[in-house]
Amino acid sequence: MMSRVAIDLGFIEIYWYSLAILTGIILGGALIFLELKRLKMDTKFFMDMLFYVIIFGFLGARIYYVLFNLDYYLQNLSEIPAVWNGGLAIHGGIIAGSLTIIIYCFIHKKKWIEILKYLDVSSLGVILGQIIGRWGNFFNSEAHGGATTRAFLESLHIPNFIINGMTINGIVYQPTFLYESLLNLLGLIILLIVRRFKKLKVGMLLSIYLMWYSIVRFFVESMRTDSLMFLGLKTAQIVSIVLFLGGLILFIISLKKGDNYNKATK
């Protein structure tokens, strides 16, 4: 089992979970910035907007998690702000962050095609943030799958430090955080390649991200033992189905009516 504390300054402890989330945000933001520059889009506008996207995305991720664990948090109100213990639901962050981009752009009178393109570019940063952020679950010994054997994980050529970290109270668990992180890495590579396609339409990058991550999360969630539940069903799987269908519809619409992604936005 891994130590959750990265730095102990005596008067304050800095957790690996927090560092993983912060690193994901920084590197995800940097990737977005580079893509905006490549597309000759307004980087200053987006960076101003990103401040609010991070805040509301973070709040959305926490509120989503708390709402689906409401019985527990109503009995433990003091733990609601304790995000260093885990409890950030990426689906809540995606929904809140996307709404923030849409609302912020509407306030600043941006056209829908521009809004959609900002969402396209944001998908690159989001999936990179997810790749890194999932490692916070590793150090918190959470978001793992069911019990397995060391021999099975070794057969998958999983490094020993991960297997050791997934050995909790003498029981070896499936490192579902790793499966999701690696599958998202593959998804990022696909997005980075696809974004260069000359015939790529605005909206397609976002739609591919939504469909890819929905498939990944649906699969990974089936293995997890700590899922948020709604009416006896795994919430993440329900949301994944909805987002996949939304991504598919957006892809079809973009294919028929979308502007060229790599063309300068007017």
LOBAVO-170371 format. One line per field, with one value per residue (C-alpha): residue in three letters; x, y, z. Coordinates in steps of 0.25 Angstrom, whole numbers, plus 5000, padded with zeros to 4 digits. Last residue first. Layout:
<recs>
type c(Ala / ...)
px c(X / ...)
py c(Y / ...)
pz c(Z / ...)
</recs>
This chain:
<recs>
type c(Lys / Thr / Ala / Lys / Asn / Tyr / Asn / Asp / Gly / Lys / Lys / Leu / Ser / Ile / Ile / Phe / Leu / Ile / Leu / Gly / Gly / Leu / Phe / Leu / Val / Ile / Ser / Val / Ile / Gln / Ala / Thr / Lys / Leu / Gly / Leu / Phe / Met / Leu / Ser / Asp / Thr / Arg / Met / Ser / Glu / Val / Phe / Phe / Arg / Val / Ile / Ser / Tyr / Trp / Met / Leu / Tyr / Ile / Ser / Leu / Leu / Met / Gly / Val / Lys / Leu / Lys / Lys / Phe / Arg / Arg / Val / Ile / Leu / Leu / Ile / Ile / Leu / Gly / Leu / Leu / Asn / Leu / Leu / Ser / Glu / Tyr / Leu / Phe / Thr / Pro / Gln / Tyr / Val / Ile / Gly / Asn / Ile / Thr / Met / Gly / Asn / Ile / Ile / Phe / Asn / Pro / Ile / His / Leu / Ser / Glu / Leu / Phe / Ala / Arg / Thr / Thr / Ala / Gly / Gly / His / Ala / Glu / Ser / Asn / Phe / Phe / Asn / Gly / Trp / Arg / Gly / Ile / Ile / Gln / Gly / Leu / Ile / Val / Gly / Leu / Ser / Ser / Val / Asp / Leu / Tyr / Lys / Leu / Ile / Glu / Ile / Trp / Lys / Lys / Lys / His / Ile / Phe / Cys / Tyr / Ile / Ile / Ile / Thr / Leu / Ser / Gly / Ala / Ile / Ile / Gly / Gly / His / Ile / Ala / Leu / Gly / Gly / Asn / Trp / Val / Ala / Pro / Ile / Glu / Ser / Leu / Asn / Gln / Leu / Tyr / Tyr / Asp / Leu / Asn / Phe / Leu / Val / Tyr / Tyr / Ile / Arg / Ala / Gly / Leu / Phe / Gly / Phe / Ile / Ile / Val / Tyr / Phe / Leu / Met / Asp / Met / Phe / Phe / Lys / Thr / Asp / Met / Lys / Leu / Arg / Lys / Leu / Glu / Leu / Phe / Ile / Leu / Ala / Gly / Gly / Leu / Ile / Ile / Gly / Thr / Leu / Ile / Ala / Leu / Ser / Tyr / Trp / Tyr / Ile / Glu / Ile / Phe / Gly / Leu / Asp / Ile / Ala / Val / Arg / Ser / Met / Met)
px c(4945 / 4951 / 4964 / 4963 / 4969 / 4955 / 4948 / 4934 / 4923 / 4910 / 4909 / 4921 / 4918 / 4904 / 4909 / 4920 / 4910 / 4900 / 4911 / 4917 / 4903 / 4901 / 4914 / 4911 / 4898 / 4904 / 4916 / 4906 / 4899 / 4912 / 4917 / 4905 / 4906 / 4892 / 4884 / 4875 / 4888 / 4901 / 4915 / 4925 / 4935 / 4937 / 4942 / 4943 / 4930 / 4935 / 4947 / 4938 / 4928 / 4940 / 4947 / 4935 / 4931 / 4945 / 4945 / 4931 / 4933 / 4947 / 4943 / 4931 / 4940 / 4950 / 4938 / 4932 / 4939 / 4941 / 4954 / 4956 / 4971 / 4974 / 4984 / 4974 / 4973 / 4987 / 4987 / 4973 / 4978 / 4990 / 4981 / 4972 / 4984 / 4988 / 4973 / 4974 / 4987 / 4981 / 4968 / 4976 / 4985 / 4973 / 4967 / 4979 / 4972 / 4974 / 4984 / 4980 / 4990 / 4983 / 4984 / 4993 / 4991 / 5003 / 5011 / 5006 / 5009 / 5023 / 5025 / 5023 / 5011 / 5016 / 5002 / 5007 / 5012 / 4997 / 4993 / 5004 / 5000 / 4986 / 4973 / 4963 / 4953 / 4956 / 4963 / 4957 / 4965 / 4978 / 4980 / 4994 / 4987 / 4975 / 4985 / 4990 / 4977 / 4980 / 4991 / 4983 / 4971 / 4979 / 4983 / 4969 / 4964 / 4975 / 4972 / 4957 / 4959 / 4963 / 4949 / 4942 / 4949 / 4944 / 4930 / 4930 / 4936 / 4925 / 4915 / 4919 / 4925 / 4917 / 4926 / 4914 / 4912 / 4927 / 4926 / 4913 / 4919 / 4932 / 4925 / 4916 / 4927 / 4935 / 4922 / 4919 / 4934 / 4936 / 4924 / 4928 / 4942 / 4936 / 4946 / 4945 / 4959 / 4964 / 4971 / 4957 / 4953 / 4943 / 4931 / 4938 / 4932 / 4918 / 4920 / 4905 / 4900 / 4913 / 4909 / 4895 / 4899 / 4909 / 4903 / 4902 / 4916 / 4923 / 4915 / 4918 / 4933 / 4934 / 4925 / 4934 / 4947 / 4940 / 4935 / 4949 / 4957 / 4947 / 4947 / 4962 / 4961 / 4953 / 4965 / 4974 / 4964 / 4963 / 4978 / 4980 / 4971 / 4972 / 4984 / 4981 / 4995 / 4994 / 4981 / 4988 / 5000 / 4990 / 4982 / 4995 / 4999 / 4985 / 4986 / 5000 / 4996 / 4983 / 4989 / 5000 / 4990 / 4982 / 4994 / 5000 / 4986 / 4986 / 5001 / 4997 / 5003 / 5004 / 5004 / 5010 / 5021 / 5025 / 5021 / 5022 / 5017 / 5007 / 4997 / 5008 / 5006 / 5000)
py c(5135 / 5122 / 5119 / 5105 / 5093 / 5088 / 5090 / 5094 / 5084 / 5082 / 5067 / 5061 / 5070 / 5065 / 5051 / 5053 / 5061 / 5049 / 5039 / 5048 / 5050 / 5035 / 5032 / 5043 / 5036 / 5022 / 5027 / 5034 / 5021 / 5014 / 5024 / 5023 / 5008 / 5003 / 5000 / 5012 / 5021 / 5016 / 5022 / 5011 / 5006 / 4991 / 4994 / 4984 / 4988 / 5003 / 5000 / 4995 / 5007 / 5016 / 5012 / 5012 / 5026 / 5031 / 5027 / 5033 / 5046 / 5048 / 5045 / 5055 / 5066 / 5064 / 5063 / 5076 / 5084 / 5076 / 5068 / 5067 / 5071 / 5061 / 5067 / 5066 / 5051 / 5048 / 5056 / 5050 / 5036 / 5038 / 5044 / 5031 / 5022 / 5030 / 5029 / 5014 / 5014 / 5023 / 5014 / 5001 / 5008 / 5012 / 4999 / 4993 / 4980 / 4977 / 4968 / 4965 / 4966 / 4978 / 4985 / 4980 / 4990 / 4998 / 4986 / 4982 / 4996 / 4996 / 4982 / 4987 / 4981 / 4971 / 4965 / 4952 / 4959 / 4964 / 4949 / 4944 / 4955 / 4950 / 4956 / 4964 / 4973 / 4986 / 4999 / 5013 / 5015 / 5012 / 5027 / 5027 / 5019 / 5028 / 5040 / 5032 / 5035 / 5050 / 5047 / 5041 / 5049 / 5062 / 5057 / 5054 / 5068 / 5075 / 5069 / 5070 / 5085 / 5087 / 5081 / 5089 / 5102 / 5098 / 5096 / 5110 / 5116 / 5109 / 5114 / 5129 / 5136 / 5147 / 5149 / 5144 / 5133 / 5128 / 5128 / 5120 / 5110 / 5108 / 5107 / 5097 / 5089 / 5090 / 5086 / 5074 / 5069 / 5071 / 5064 / 5052 / 5053 / 5050 / 5055 / 5048 / 5046 / 5048 / 5061 / 5066 / 5068 / 5079 / 5070 / 5063 / 5073 / 5069 / 5055 / 5049 / 5057 / 5053 / 5038 / 5039 / 5048 / 5039 / 5041 / 5056 / 5057 / 5051 / 5061 / 5072 / 5069 / 5068 / 5080 / 5088 / 5085 / 5088 / 5101 / 5105 / 5100 / 5105 / 5119 / 5120 / 5114 / 5126 / 5136 / 5125 / 5124 / 5138 / 5140 / 5128 / 5134 / 5124 / 5123 / 5108 / 5104 / 5114 / 5108 / 5094 / 5099 / 5105 / 5093 / 5085 / 5094 / 5094 / 5078 / 5079 / 5089 / 5082 / 5068 / 5073 / 5079 / 5066 / 5057 / 5067 / 5066 / 5051 / 5051 / 5058 / 5070 / 5070 / 5083 / 5089 / 5078 / 5080 / 5066 / 5064 / 5053 / 5047 / 5036 / 5025 / 5013 / 5000)
pz c(4846 / 4850 / 4843 / 4836 / 4843 / 4848 / 4835 / 4837 / 4841 / 4834 / 4830 / 4838 / 4849 / 4850 / 4850 / 4860 / 4869 / 4869 / 4873 / 4884 / 4890 / 4889 / 4896 / 4906 / 4910 / 4910 / 4919 / 4928 / 4931 / 4933 / 4942 / 4951 / 4953 / 4954 / 4967 / 4966 / 4965 / 4969 / 4970 / 4968 / 4979 / 4974 / 4960 / 4949 / 4941 / 4943 / 4934 / 4922 / 4923 / 4925 / 4913 / 4904 / 4909 / 4908 / 4893 / 4890 / 4897 / 4891 / 4877 / 4879 / 4884 / 4872 / 4862 / 4867 / 4856 / 4844 / 4840 / 4825 / 4826 / 4837 / 4847 / 4859 / 4856 / 4860 / 4873 / 4876 / 4874 / 4883 / 4893 / 4892 / 4894 / 4907 / 4911 / 4910 / 4918 / 4929 / 4930 / 4931 / 4941 / 4950 / 4949 / 4956 / 4960 / 4974 / 4983 / 4997 / 5008 / 5015 / 5002 / 4991 / 4979 / 4983 / 4983 / 4969 / 4964 / 4970 / 4963 / 4949 / 4941 / 4932 / 4929 / 4935 / 4947 / 4949 / 4949 / 4958 / 4968 / 4969 / 4968 / 4977 / 4970 / 4963 / 4968 / 4969 / 4983 / 4989 / 4991 / 4983 / 4972 / 4971 / 4969 / 4957 / 4951 / 4950 / 4940 / 4929 / 4933 / 4931 / 4917 / 4914 / 4918 / 4910 / 4897 / 4899 / 4902 / 4887 / 4882 / 4893 / 4888 / 4874 / 4878 / 4884 / 4872 / 4863 / 4873 / 4871 / 4882 / 4889 / 4901 / 4910 / 4900 / 4902 / 4917 / 4916 / 4907 / 4914 / 4927 / 4922 / 4917 / 4931 / 4939 / 4930 / 4929 / 4944 / 4948 / 4939 / 4945 / 4959 / 4970 / 4983 / 4988 / 5002 / 4998 / 4994 / 5009 / 5006 / 5009 / 5021 / 5031 / 5027 / 5032 / 5034 / 5022 / 5015 / 5016 / 5012 / 5000 / 4993 / 4979 / 4983 / 4988 / 4976 / 4967 / 4976 / 4975 / 4960 / 4958 / 4968 / 4961 / 4947 / 4953 / 4957 / 4945 / 4935 / 4942 / 4941 / 4927 / 4922 / 4924 / 4917 / 4906 / 4903 / 4903 / 4894 / 4883 / 4872 / 4862 / 4860 / 4864 / 4876 / 4881 / 4880 / 4888 / 4899 / 4900 / 4902 / 4913 / 4920 / 4920 / 4926 / 4937 / 4940 / 4940 / 4949 / 4959 / 4960 / 4962 / 4972 / 4980 / 4980 / 4984 / 4997 / 5002 / 5018 / 5026 / 5039 / 5039 / 5024 / 5020 / 5005 / 4996 / 5006 / 5002 / 5005 / 4996 / 5000)
</recs>
